[in-house]
Every structure is written in structure tokens, then in C-alpha cells.
């Protein structure tokens, strides 16, 4: 039975599902989990796989078919129960436009109570699944790097954003290979191989993970050899060879369905049936156990080395330059004019431009000078987005908040001039009903949804066009303070900061990789009391002791200084 709803709501969908179950005598007692499928392309293949898997794992399947660029906002739904849904029930959600901003609220009403949640991205995997708006509510998060446009790049980003509970089909495709290899390795006399060769398509994520697994378990670094695929459905691991003192263990794909296994003393070998695994088999295996796959995490970490310290995010970028003006007002004006010119140039190349604002005396002055500078540079406000680098977690109308300090002189003027309200992205306050941790996660999700997901986790890419930062007398930037433990968290886009050495004690801040994902960085400083911090910030990149030294733009970094702040340069 299939029912279609147009321009509907989550509550209406839930009510319709109850009515359909009552009509057809179905129930949810046998459902063991909720499977959320986030589809950005063809939904039929993952849906067929989920229906097949439901015979072993009866589940409520929620398919989120997203269309964020739609001109109109709304929600349509298709509900399937009975034979049309296998051994479970299916809800296909067609979300358009602004509905995408509240996917968690949309899905929440449709989750099975007291049942595990699994989220699956058949393609376009998020770099950090646990920080995705749907992944954050899930016990297991499943991606498929091989289905992404850049499989190796995706796998690298997944390594950076990995937490326990993540898994990828590139690893699940190796289950039979690993089992067969382990059995062959145990053939006596067992000995550590002197050489290992993995053959397959270079850059294929399964080939990369197989080589990393063998290196991790046997301590011998494999050689990866490029060969043509013998599998008509796509490239992957085509063979593994272990060279031992007593001979060679070889597993080589013969065709789509079989492997030729050769052991020492058995030169003829034997054929072992091992067809390529279907999508249904892969998702079925992943749903068999919902506990974390720790081995996958270890292999992923072994495949790609992590960033060696937070200083790496700022390294290998152009050296900073200085712009010195007589006083704070002149500094603010220079920064505003510079940012307006760079944003205007950005909009000639890209559909949107992104500016990160900052607080503090000079940051506020620069923000108030921005409307006239943007007008003079002829910046198209409808394509400009405003973000904040940090915020005090206090009441929304508190004068301590960075956004409140510019509400009249910046935001109201730009909104009147044509800046869409949806393009202003203030950080949450306690009045939004979120904890400090939830507020940080929410802001990070907003950044990812706008397109920051890949740049934030790929060195050499930028999401922001201009990032403004104030600098404190202790050389802190945003709310990343010297020697403060919270500044070490780089897995998320935005982090909660507690026990700030500068009141108020609770804050939100963007992290090192995010602040460094900008084409241009401007540090705005005035006052002789900051001269020492400015001098330190011009020295060696040292995020822990001198945060101001550790944010650089991919194209430029400019210190906007008054004469007093520049006194020690």
C-alpha cells in the first residue's frame, strides 16, 4: 500500500502511518531499528537494498530525498507499508528549500521509540558523519566513499572526522577478502611474510584499506600494483600476494564470481566462489551488529596519517603583511574597505561570498563601517553570508554578545539594503533552548549544510572568503585562548568553551581548521597594550601559546594595526 502526501508536515505523516497500520493490521513491534537513508541522487537502488535487508532486519526506513536549492520550501511524503515495504515500513521524505535547515526536527517525530538509529549516506558522504544533523542522533553512521566523486579525498576526510560508530562500505566490501586471507595465512608453517602485494585500481578506497589492514596486522608495508578490473561492475581489490620463506600465498580474482587461491606447494591453486557483494548484502551486514567497528577505525587511521599538531592548519601559506594606520577608527575603515573589495571580487567568481565577523573594539568599529564600504564596492547583498568566529553564550539581548553590538549599525542597515535575513548566521544563545554543547554542534551543522563540510577537512581548500579576528592582550583569537584545553578540539567545526579566562566563562568558537579555511584573513588590532601580542603573533606559528600566530589565509593574511599596536614590530 502506498500513500502520497503533498505540502505536509511530520505530524501529519505520523498520523497517516498510524491510520494505514490500523487499516492493514500492521504493527511496529517487530521493528528492530530506524534506518535513515540520506539520498542526493537516485533513491531506488538504496531503497531496494533496504527492502531486501528488511527481511533480516525489520526496520522503519526513512528516506530523505533532499532538494536544498529548490525555489520553494515544503515537504512531500510517500508512505509504503505491506508488501511495498518488504518486512518493514518506508517513508520517503521529499524536503525542499528551507525545510533542509531543520531535518533533525522533521525526522524526530518519525523515529521508532526506544530503537537504535542508523544513518546511511549512499553517496556524497559527510566528512564528519557524527557532526551531521542526522548523524549526530545515530548509533551507527554508514558511508560509501567509493560512490563519491573523489573516493580517496572522501576517505581522508572521513579519517579526520572519524568517531566510534562510523563505518564505510569500502571496508565492508573486504569482509570476504579478509576472511579468506586470514584462513590462507594460517596454513602452516605460519610465518611473517617478507613482502606483500595488493593489486587493484589505484585510489580505490577498498584497495587502500586492504593495504592498510595488512600493514597494520602483519607489520609489512604492501606494494600496491595497478591492474585492470576483472569485475564488470567496477574496480576494487583484484589480488593479494604474500611472499613467505616457504612459498607464496596468492589470491587473485578470476572473474565476477570467483577467486583463484594458491598456497605454498599447491601451484595449481583452487577456485573459490566469491562474487562481488551487492548493495543489499553490504547494508544487511552493517545492520547485523550495531556496536562500533573499532578495527575499521584503526585501519582508517593507519591508512592516512593525522595532522601533526594544530600548527599544520596555518602552515605553507603566504606570509602575513601589515597595514598600519594612525588610530582604531582608521584601522576599522581600512579593514572594512579591504573586506568589501575582496567580497566583491569573490562574487564575480562564485555564487556566494562568506564573511566571518569578530567582536572587540576594533572588530565592532569595522563592522559598523562595513555597510558603506559594501555599497561603495557594489557588493550584491543577496549573495553575501555573515558568520561569527565566536560568541559569548549569554542572553540574546546581552551587550556582551558580538552580534548584539552590531545589530543597529550593521545588521539593520544591511537587512534594509537587501541582505536576506536567512543569510545572517548568529551563534545560538541559551534562549534557543540548547545546551552549550548542542549550540556548538548546531552551528557546526549550519556551516556544513552551507557547503563547509569538505573545505574544513581538506587542507588547501577554502569556504570563507574573509575571516576577521580580533586579538587579545594574551594573543587569543576568537575564543581560542593560550594553553586552554578546549582549543585542542579540532574534530568539530564549532566547539563549546568553558572556564574562559576572560568573562563570561561560557563561549562558542570556531576551531583551527575552520578558521584556517578562508581565502583571506584580517587581524584587527589597536592599542599599545596589545603590542606584545602583535609581535608574538608575527613569530613562529604556535597555536597553543600564541593563538594569533596560527590563523592564515590561503591567499592573504593582513594585520590591520594602529601605530601603538605596531610599536614592537
C-alpha positions as CSV (number, residue, x, y, z in Angstrom):
1,X,0.0,0.0,0.0
2,X,1.4,3.4,-1.0
3,X,0.0,6.8,0.2
4,X,1.3,10.1,-1.1
5,X,1.1,13.4,0.8
6,X,1.9,16.8,-0.6
7,X,2.9,20.0,1.3
8,X,2.6,18.1,4.5
9,X,4.2,18.0,8.0
10,X,5.9,15.4,10.1
11,X,2.9,15.1,12.4
12,X,0.6,14.6,9.5
13,X,2.9,11.8,8.2
14,X,2.9,10.1,11.5
15,X,-0.9,10.3,11.8
16,X,-1.3,8.8,8.3
17,X,1.1,6.0,9.2
18,X,-0.9,5.1,12.2
19,X,-4.1,5.0,10.1
20,X,-2.5,2.8,7.5
21,X,-1.3,0.4,10.1
22,X,-4.7,0.2,11.7
23,X,-6.3,-0.4,8.2
24,X,-3.9,-3.2,7.2
25,X,-3.3,-4.7,10.6
26,X,0.4,-3.9,10.6
27,X,2.4,-3.1,13.7
28,X,5.8,-1.9,14.8
29,X,6.5,-4.4,17.5
30,X,8.9,-6.4,15.3
31,X,10.9,-3.4,14.1
32,X,14.4,-3.5,15.4
33,X,15.8,-0.1,14.3
34,X,15.2,3.1,12.3
35,X,17.3,3.3,9.1
36,X,17.7,6.8,7.8
37,X,18.8,7.0,4.1
38,X,20.1,10.4,3.0
39,X,19.8,10.4,-0.8
40,X,21.0,13.1,-3.1
41,X,20.6,11.3,-6.3
42,X,18.8,8.1,-7.4
43,X,16.9,6.7,-4.4
44,X,15.7,3.5,-6.0
45,X,18.9,1.4,-5.6
46,X,19.4,2.2,-1.9
47,X,15.7,1.7,-1.3
48,X,15.7,-1.7,-3.0
49,X,18.7,-2.7,-0.9
50,X,16.9,-1.5,2.3
51,X,13.8,-3.5,1.4
52,X,16.0,-6.6,0.9
53,X,17.8,-6.0,4.2
54,X,14.5,-5.6,6.0
55,X,13.8,-9.3,5.7
56,X,16.6,-9.9,8.1
57,X,16.4,-6.6,10.0
58,X,12.7,-5.4,10.0
59,X,13.1,-1.6,10.2
60,X,11.4,1.7,9.7
61,X,13.1,3.2,6.7
62,X,13.1,7.0,6.4
63,X,14.5,8.2,3.0
64,X,15.4,11.9,3.0
65,X,15.4,13.0,-0.6
66,X,16.9,16.5,-0.3
67,X,16.5,19.4,-2.7
68,X,18.1,22.3,-0.8
69,X,18.3,24.6,-3.9
70,X,14.6,24.5,-4.6
71,X,13.0,27.8,-5.2
72,X,10.1,27.0,-2.9
73,X,10.1,25.3,0.5
74,X,7.9,22.4,1.5
75,X,7.7,18.7,2.3
76,X,6.1,15.9,0.3
77,X,6.0,12.3,1.5
78,X,5.3,8.8,0.2
79,X,4.4,6.2,2.8
80,X,4.7,2.5,2.0
81,X,3.5,-0.4,4.1
82,X,2.8,-4.1,3.5
83,X,4.3,-5.8,0.5
84,X,5.5,-2.5,-0.9
85,X,7.8,-2.1,2.1
86,X,9.3,-5.6,2.5
87,X,9.3,-6.6,6.1
88,X,9.2,-3.1,7.4
89,X,7.7,0.3,6.5
90,X,9.1,3.1,4.4
91,X,8.6,6.8,4.4
92,X,10.2,8.8,1.6
93,X,10.5,12.5,2.5
94,X,11.0,15.0,-0.3
95,X,12.3,18.0,1.5
96,X,12.6,21.3,-0.4
97,X,14.3,24.6,0.3
98,X,14.4,25.9,3.9
99,X,13.0,22.6,5.3
100,X,16.5,21.3,5.0
101,X,17.6,23.6,7.8
102,X,15.6,21.6,10.3
103,X,16.0,18.0,9.2
104,X,16.5,16.8,12.7
105,X,13.2,18.2,13.8
106,X,11.5,16.7,10.8
107,X,12.8,13.2,11.3
108,X,12.5,13.2,15.1
109,X,8.7,12.7,15.0
110,X,9.1,9.7,12.8
111,X,11.7,7.7,14.7
112,X,10.8,4.4,16.3
113,X,10.7,4.9,20.1
114,X,13.5,3.1,22.1
115,X,15.1,1.7,18.9
116,X,18.6,2.2,17.6
117,X,19.1,4.7,14.8
118,X,21.3,4.1,11.8
119,X,22.0,6.7,9.2
120,X,23.3,5.7,5.7
121,X,24.6,8.1,3.0
122,X,24.7,6.1,-0.3
123,X,26.7,8.9,-1.9
124,X,28.1,12.3,-1.0
125,X,29.3,11.2,2.4
126,X,29.7,14.0,5.0
127,X,33.3,14.4,6.1
128,X,32.4,14.0,9.8
129,X,29.2,11.9,10.0
130,X,28.8,12.3,13.7
131,X,28.6,16.1,13.3
132,X,26.0,15.9,10.6
133,X,22.5,16.9,11.7
134,X,21.2,13.4,11.2
135,X,24.4,11.5,12.0
136,X,24.5,13.2,15.4
137,X,21.4,11.3,16.6
138,X,22.6,7.9,15.3
139,X,24.3,5.0,16.9
140,X,25.8,3.9,13.6
141,X,26.7,6.0,10.6
142,X,27.4,4.3,7.2
143,X,29.1,5.9,4.3
144,X,30.2,4.7,0.9
145,X,33.4,6.6,-0.2
146,X,33.6,4.6,-3.5
147,X,30.3,6.2,-4.6
148,X,31.7,9.8,-4.0
149,X,33.3,11.9,-6.8
150,X,36.7,11.8,-5.0
151,X,36.9,8.5,-3.2
152,X,40.4,8.9,-1.8
153,X,39.7,12.5,-0.7
154,X,36.5,11.4,0.9
155,X,38.3,8.6,2.8
156,X,40.9,11.1,4.0
157,X,38.2,13.4,5.3
158,X,36.4,10.5,7.0
159,X,39.6,9.7,8.8
160,X,39.8,13.2,10.1
161,X,36.2,13.2,11.3
162,X,36.1,9.6,12.4
163,X,34.5,8.6,15.7
164,X,33.5,5.3,17.1
165,X,30.3,4.1,15.3
166,X,31.3,5.2,11.8
167,X,31.8,2.6,9.0
168,X,32.2,2.6,5.3
169,X,31.2,0.2,2.5
170,X,34.7,0.2,1.2
171,X,35.6,-1.7,4.4
172,X,32.5,-4.0,4.2
173,X,33.5,-5.0,0.7
174,X,36.6,-6.5,2.2
175,X,34.9,-8.8,4.6
176,X,35.2,-12.0,2.5
177,X,38.7,-11.0,1.2
178,X,39.9,-10.6,4.8
179,X,38.3,-13.9,5.9
180,X,39.9,-15.8,3.1
181,X,43.3,-14.1,3.6
182,X,43.2,-14.9,7.3
183,X,42.5,-18.6,6.6
184,X,45.2,-18.8,4.0
185,X,47.7,-17.1,6.2
186,X,47.1,-19.7,9.0
187,X,48.3,-22.6,6.7
188,X,51.4,-24.0,8.4
189,X,54.1,-23.2,8.8
190,X,52.9,-19.8,9.8
191,X,55.5,-17.1,9.2
192,X,55.5,-13.3,8.7
193,X,55.7,-12.6,5.0
194,X,58.8,-10.9,3.6
195,X,56.7,-9.0,1.0
196,X,53.1,-8.2,0.4
197,X,51.4,-7.0,-2.9
198,X,47.9,-5.7,-3.3
199,X,46.7,-5.3,-6.8
200,X,43.7,-3.2,-7.9
201,X,42.7,0.2,-9.1
202,X,44.9,3.0,-7.6
203,X,42.8,5.3,-5.5
204,X,40.1,2.8,-4.9
205,X,39.2,3.0,-1.2
206,X,38.9,-0.8,-0.7
207,X,42.4,-1.2,-2.2
208,X,43.7,1.4,0.2
209,X,42.1,-0.1,3.2
210,X,43.2,-3.6,2.3
211,X,46.8,-2.5,2.1
212,X,46.5,-0.6,5.4
213,X,44.9,-3.6,7.2
214,X,47.7,-5.9,6.0
215,X,50.3,-3.4,7.1
216,X,48.7,-2.9,10.5
217,X,48.2,-6.7,11.2
218,X,51.4,-8.1,9.7
219,X,53.8,-5.2,10.1
220,X,54.9,-5.3,6.4
221,X,54.1,-2.4,4.1
222,X,52.4,-3.7,1.0
223,X,53.1,-2.6,-2.5
224,X,50.0,-1.5,-4.5
225,X,50.1,-2.6,-8.1
226,X,47.7,-1.1,-10.6
227,X,45.8,-3.7,-12.7
228,X,42.7,-3.7,-14.8
229,X,39.5,-4.8,-13.1
230,X,38.2,-8.3,-13.9
231,X,34.9,-7.3,-12.3
232,X,32.5,-5.8,-14.8
233,X,30.7,-3.9,-12.0
234,X,33.6,-1.8,-11.1
235,X,37.2,-1.6,-9.8
236,X,38.3,-2.9,-6.4
237,X,40.8,-5.4,-4.9
238,X,41.9,-7.7,-7.7
239,X,44.5,-9.7,-5.9
240,X,46.7,-10.1,-2.7
241,X,50.0,-11.9,-2.6
242,X,52.0,-12.8,0.5
243,X,55.6,-13.9,-0.1
244,X,56.9,-16.2,2.7
245,X,60.0,-18.2,3.1
246,X,58.1,-21.4,2.3
247,X,56.4,-20.1,-0.8
248,X,53.7,-17.7,-1.9
249,X,50.1,-17.3,-0.8
250,X,48.1,-15.7,-3.7
251,X,44.5,-14.7,-4.0
252,X,43.6,-13.5,-7.5
253,X,40.3,-12.6,-8.9
254,X,39.5,-14.6,-12.0
255,X,36.1,-13.2,-12.9
256,X,33.0,-11.6,-11.4
257,X,32.3,-14.6,-9.2
258,X,35.4,-16.4,-8.3
259,X,38.9,-16.2,-6.8
260,X,41.9,-18.4,-7.6
261,X,43.7,-19.3,-4.3
262,X,47.2,-20.6,-4.5
263,X,49.1,-21.8,-1.4
264,X,52.8,-22.9,-0.9
265,X,53.2,-26.4,-2.5
266,X,49.9,-26.0,-4.5
267,X,50.9,-24.3,-7.7
268,X,47.7,-25.2,-9.5
269,X,45.5,-23.5,-6.9
270,X,41.8,-23.8,-6.4
271,X,38.8,-21.8,-7.3
272,X,36.8,-20.2,-4.5
273,X,33.4,-18.7,-5.2
274,X,33.4,-15.1,-4.1
275,X,31.1,-12.8,-6.2
276,X,31.1,-9.1,-5.7
277,X,28.8,-8.1,-2.9
278,X,25.6,-6.4,-3.7
279,X,24.4,-3.2,-2.1
280,X,21.7,-5.3,-0.2
281,X,24.4,-7.6,1.2
282,X,26.5,-4.7,2.3
283,X,23.7,-2.9,4.2
284,X,22.5,-6.2,5.6
285,X,25.9,-7.0,7.1
286,X,26.3,-3.5,8.6
287,X,22.9,-3.9,10.3
288,X,23.8,-7.2,11.9
289,X,25.9,-5.6,14.6
290,X,25.3,-2.1,15.8
291,X,28.3,-2.0,18.1
292,X,31.3,0.1,16.8
293,X,33.6,-1.4,14.3
294,X,36.9,-0.5,16.0
295,X,39.1,-2.4,13.6
296,X,37.8,-0.1,10.7
297,X,38.8,2.9,12.8
298,X,42.2,1.6,13.4
299,X,42.8,0.7,9.7
300,X,41.5,4.1,8.6
301,X,43.9,5.8,11.0
302,X,46.7,3.6,9.7
303,X,45.8,4.4,6.0
304,X,46.1,8.2,6.5
305,X,48.4,9.9,8.9
306,X,46.7,12.6,11.0
307,X,47.7,16.3,11.1
308,X,50.8,16.7,13.1
309,X,49.7,19.4,15.5
310,X,47.3,22.2,15.1
311,X,50.0,24.4,13.7
312,X,49.7,22.5,10.4
313,X,46.5,24.2,9.5
314,X,48.3,27.5,9.2
315,X,51.5,26.3,7.6
316,X,52.5,26.6,3.9
317,X,50.5,29.7,3.3
318,X,51.6,33.2,2.2
319,X,53.4,35.3,4.9
320,X,51.3,38.0,6.6
321,X,51.5,41.6,5.6
322,X,50.9,44.7,7.8
323,X,48.7,47.7,7.2
324,X,49.4,50.4,9.8
325,X,47.0,53.3,10.4
326,X,47.1,56.2,13.0
327,X,44.3,55.0,15.2
328,X,41.5,52.5,15.7
329,X,39.0,54.3,13.6
330,X,41.4,54.4,10.6
331,X,42.2,50.7,11.2
332,X,38.5,49.8,11.1
333,X,37.9,51.8,7.9
334,X,40.8,50.1,6.2
335,X,39.7,46.7,7.2
336,X,36.1,47.4,6.0
337,X,37.2,48.7,2.6
338,X,39.6,45.7,2.2
339,X,36.9,43.2,3.0
340,X,34.3,44.8,0.7
341,X,36.8,44.7,-2.2
342,X,37.6,41.1,-1.6
343,X,33.9,40.1,-1.2
344,X,33.0,41.9,-4.4
345,X,35.8,40.0,-6.2
346,X,34.6,36.8,-4.7
347,X,31.1,37.3,-6.1
348,X,32.5,37.7,-9.6
349,X,33.9,34.2,-9.4
350,X,31.4,32.4,-7.1
351,X,27.6,32.4,-6.4
352,X,28.1,33.3,-2.8
353,X,30.5,35.1,-0.5
354,X,31.1,34.4,3.2
355,X,32.4,36.8,5.8
356,X,33.2,35.9,9.4
357,X,32.8,38.8,11.8
358,X,34.5,39.4,15.1
359,X,33.9,41.3,18.3
360,X,36.0,43.6,20.3
361,X,36.5,47.3,20.0
362,X,38.1,47.4,16.5
363,X,36.1,44.5,15.2
364,X,32.9,46.3,16.1
365,X,34.1,49.6,14.6
366,X,35.0,47.7,11.4
367,X,31.6,46.1,11.2
368,X,29.9,49.4,11.6
369,X,32.0,50.8,8.8
370,X,31.1,47.8,6.5
371,X,27.7,48.9,5.1
372,X,29.0,52.0,3.4
373,X,32.1,50.0,2.2
374,X,30.0,47.3,0.7
375,X,27.8,49.8,-1.0
376,X,30.9,51.6,-2.5
377,X,32.2,48.2,-3.7
378,X,28.8,47.4,-5.2
379,X,28.6,44.1,-3.4
380,X,25.4,42.1,-4.2
381,X,24.0,41.7,-0.7
382,X,21.5,38.9,-1.6
383,X,24.6,36.6,-2.2
384,X,26.5,37.6,1.0
385,X,26.5,35.5,4.1
386,X,27.6,36.7,7.6
387,X,29.0,34.4,10.3
388,X,30.7,34.9,13.6
389,X,34.1,33.5,14.7
390,X,33.0,33.2,18.4
391,X,30.3,34.3,20.7
392,X,29.6,34.7,24.4
393,X,26.9,32.2,25.5
394,X,24.7,34.7,27.2
395,X,21.2,36.1,26.7
396,X,20.4,37.1,23.1
397,X,20.0,40.8,24.1
398,X,23.1,41.0,26.3
399,X,25.5,43.7,25.4
400,X,28.3,41.1,25.8
401,X,27.2,39.4,22.6
402,X,29.2,40.2,19.5
403,X,26.1,40.2,17.3
404,X,24.2,42.5,19.6
405,X,26.9,45.1,19.4
406,X,26.4,45.4,15.7
407,X,22.7,44.9,15.4
408,X,21.8,48.5,14.8
409,X,24.8,49.8,12.9
410,X,25.5,46.7,10.7
411,X,22.7,44.2,10.6
412,X,19.7,46.5,10.5
413,X,21.3,48.6,7.7
414,X,22.3,45.6,5.6
415,X,18.8,44.0,6.0
416,X,17.2,47.2,4.9
417,X,19.5,47.4,2.0
418,X,18.6,43.9,0.7
419,X,20.6,41.3,2.8
420,X,18.2,38.4,3.3
421,X,17.7,37.5,6.9
422,X,18.5,33.9,6.2
423,X,22.0,34.9,5.2
424,X,22.7,36.2,8.7
425,X,24.0,33.3,10.9
426,X,24.3,34.3,14.6
427,X,25.5,31.7,17.1
428,X,22.8,30.4,19.4
429,X,22.1,31.7,22.9
430,X,20.7,29.9,26.0
431,X,17.3,31.3,24.9
432,X,17.3,29.0,22.0
433,X,16.8,26.0,24.3
434,X,20.2,24.4,23.6
435,X,22.9,23.4,26.0
436,X,26.4,24.9,25.3
437,X,27.4,21.6,23.6
438,X,24.3,21.4,21.5
439,X,24.7,25.1,20.4
440,X,28.2,24.4,19.2
441,X,27.1,21.3,17.3
442,X,24.1,23.1,15.7
443,X,26.3,25.9,14.5
444,X,28.8,23.5,13.0
445,X,25.9,21.7,11.2
446,X,24.8,25.0,9.7
447,X,28.3,25.6,8.3
448,X,28.4,22.1,6.8
449,X,25.0,22.4,5.3
450,X,26.0,25.7,3.6
451,X,29.0,23.9,2.0
452,X,31.8,24.0,4.5
453,X,31.9,20.2,5.0
454,X,34.7,19.4,2.5
455,X,36.8,22.6,2.8
456,X,37.0,22.4,6.6
457,X,38.6,18.9,6.4
458,X,40.7,19.3,3.3
459,X,43.9,21.4,3.6
460,X,44.3,23.8,0.7
461,X,40.6,24.5,0.3
462,X,38.6,27.5,1.5
463,X,34.9,28.0,2.4
464,X,35.1,31.6,3.8
465,X,36.2,34.5,1.7
466,X,37.2,36.8,4.5
467,X,37.7,36.0,8.2
468,X,38.1,38.8,10.7
469,X,39.7,38.2,14.0
470,X,40.4,40.4,17.0
471,X,43.5,39.8,19.1
472,X,43.5,40.0,22.9
473,X,46.4,41.1,25.0
474,X,47.2,37.4,25.7
475,X,47.2,36.9,21.9
476,X,43.9,34.9,21.8
477,X,41.8,34.9,18.7
478,X,38.0,34.0,18.6
479,X,37.6,32.2,21.9
480,X,40.8,30.1,21.5
481,X,42.9,31.0,24.5
482,X,46.5,30.3,25.1
483,X,47.1,26.9,26.8
484,X,43.4,26.4,27.2
485,X,42.4,22.7,26.7
486,X,39.3,23.4,24.7
487,X,41.4,24.9,21.8
488,X,42.8,21.4,21.2
489,X,39.4,20.1,19.9
490,X,39.6,20.2,16.1
491,X,37.2,17.4,15.2
492,X,34.1,19.7,15.2
493,X,33.5,22.9,13.3
494,X,32.5,24.8,16.4
495,X,33.2,24.0,20.0
496,X,31.9,24.8,23.5
497,X,34.5,26.8,25.5
498,X,34.2,26.6,29.3
499,X,36.1,28.3,32.0
500,X,37.2,31.1,29.7
501,X,40.0,33.2,31.3
502,X,38.1,36.2,30.0
503,X,34.5,36.7,31.2
504,X,31.9,35.4,30.5
505,X,33.1,31.9,31.2
506,X,31.0,30.1,28.6
507,X,31.5,30.7,24.9
508,X,31.3,29.2,21.4
509,X,34.2,29.3,19.0
510,X,35.1,28.1,15.5
511,X,38.1,25.7,15.5
512,X,41.5,25.8,14.0
513,X,40.7,24.0,10.7
514,X,37.6,26.1,10.2
515,X,39.2,29.5,10.8
516,X,42.0,28.4,8.5
517,X,39.6,27.6,5.7
518,X,39.5,31.1,4.4
519,X,41.0,32.8,1.3
520,X,41.7,36.0,3.3
521,X,42.3,36.6,7.0
522,X,42.3,40.0,8.6
523,X,43.6,40.5,12.2
524,X,42.2,43.8,13.6
525,X,44.2,45.3,16.5
526,X,44.6,48.7,18.2
527,X,46.2,49.8,21.4
528,X,49.6,49.7,22.9
529,X,48.5,47.1,25.5
530,X,48.4,44.6,22.6
531,X,51.8,45.5,21.1
532,X,53.5,42.5,22.7
533,X,50.8,40.1,21.5
534,X,51.1,41.5,18.0
535,X,54.8,41.0,18.0
536,X,54.4,37.4,19.2
537,X,51.7,36.8,16.5
538,X,54.2,37.7,13.9
539,X,56.6,35.0,15.1
540,X,56.6,31.2,14.8
541,X,53.2,29.5,14.3
542,X,52.4,28.3,17.8
543,X,48.6,27.8,18.3
544,X,48.9,26.6,21.9
545,X,50.9,29.6,23.3
546,X,50.2,32.3,20.7
547,X,46.9,31.6,19.0
548,X,47.1,34.8,16.9
549,X,50.0,33.2,15.0
550,X,48.0,30.2,13.9
551,X,45.4,31.5,11.5
552,X,46.4,32.2,8.0
553,X,44.5,32.8,4.7
554,X,45.1,30.7,1.6
555,X,45.7,33.8,-0.4
556,X,46.5,36.5,2.1
557,X,46.8,37.4,5.8
558,X,46.7,41.0,6.8
559,X,47.4,42.6,10.2
560,X,45.4,45.8,10.4
561,X,47.2,47.8,13.1
562,X,47.2,51.2,14.7
563,X,50.6,52.7,15.4
564,X,50.5,51.8,19.1
565,X,49.8,48.1,18.4
566,X,52.6,48.0,15.8
567,X,55.2,49.6,18.1
568,X,57.1,46.4,18.8
569,X,57.4,45.2,15.2
